[in-house]
């Protein structure tokens, strides 16, 4: 049975509560990581600023684009990846401001976090289909989270001297495509599912 207006209002409240819970988890992680990684006020601000922006957009859009009564485990998994990406935003800004490579321990920590985020990316889609909760919202939420993490990792690769300035183009491809859609409507149309695009995105993230 499709969700009614009351169901969608309840769904938005659940999404808001989960976003708040995610913010609390992010605060704990930032409290643990910041002293070790050397986060200052600006990296901390970038961490929470990014999370607030993404969570606000997600809560605002879920009622109109997720025609189910439940938030779903798949969207919760994607929210976890948003939390990890938000930590990466602080780490990226810290790397830029300090102009110094992280210690090996911090580097391995964030490598493990990125690997975990990409592993989670492989389960949210199948999880949504298994629960019968696949939606346009979930698909877009997943895709934009992927794009954000790839952008942040491309910034790391450049700032740490692992690749040249060209690597930033890799991270900006999604946003270049969106900008092209504003100028040429043909690029703003929805694309059909493509295993090839999914494979390329997975290889891109893994390489970064």
Secondary structure by P-SEA (a helix, b strand, c coil): ccccaaaaaaaaaaaaaaaaaaaaaaaaaaaaccccccccaaaaaaaaaaaaaaaaaaaaccccccccccccaaaaaaaaaaaaaaaaaaaaaaaaaacccccaaaaaaaaaaaaaaaaaaacaaaaaaaaccccaaaaaaaaaaaaaaaaaaaaaaaaacccccaaaaaaaaaaaaaaaaaacccccccccccaaaaaaaaaaaaac
